[in-house]
């Protein structure tokens, strides 16, 4: 994968240590509210706009049939108020976690430095809203230290997150990248892989450092599945 000019990295589980905290926080808030969704279902569907995620699972619980690939195509305005109540509790749990436990996955910052040394720009994208994204960036200081060039969240794209490709396109526009054939997307969730596929990225890479195993990620469009992002420089040099 030569001639790459931009890599768009997911945060939790890909570049930021997680210990499954995102899925656990989503699950805890749902259970407290009375929404009975197994933890494994949140593990498969993290990486999305969390308000929309609760709307999606509420709709499923009420008997509606929606494919995950259509996640951002299907709207449930009648469920927004209910979803917001769960989301607000989730946000408290998640912010408390990142205010006390934010840490880069081992080797992440070395990969960032390698990419910049090879004139490749770096963006992060996330299904988190602005407050949680900011908590992570404040804790890690990646933007302030120049380790990454841009941090995108779902509020950047007016709430439309993965599997839509718009966070990737925003990063491209902001950083002056004109072709998806020069862009790699990398993340640990089906939502990451679907967004990379929908964007047409030349590299669409799943990593096994987060919430999902290889069998799960293999079900979604990808160019590579790797153990963690420390294997990325070798792929780029092939």
Number of C-alpha atoms within 10 A of each C-alpha: 15 11 11 22 23 27 25 28 25 24 25 30 25 24 27 20 19 22 13 15 18 23 21 18 21 25 23 19 21 24 15 12 14 10 16 13 18 11 17 13 12 20 22 19 23 25 29 25 24 24 23 24 21 24 26 25 21 21 17 14 13 8 9 10 10 14 9 16 16 11 21 18 11 14 14 12 11 10 16 17 12 15 23 16 15 24 22 13 17 23 19 13 18 20 18 13 17 19 13 10 14 18 15 20 19 14 13 16 16 11 18 23 16 13 22 17 10 12 12 17 24 24 25 23 28 27 29 26 19 16 13 21 23 16 18 22 15 14 16 16 14 18 14 11 9 13 20 21 18 18 23 23 23 22 18 17 15 10 19 20 30 29 27 23 20 20 31 30 18 18 24 22 12 12 16 12 18 12 16 20 18 19 29 25 29 32 32 32 28 28 25 35 29 22 27 33 22 16 21 17 25 20 24 25 26 32 27 19 22 23 24 21 17 14 8 12 23 15 10 17 18 22 16 15 17 17 15 23 23 18 13 19 15 9 13 14 10 7
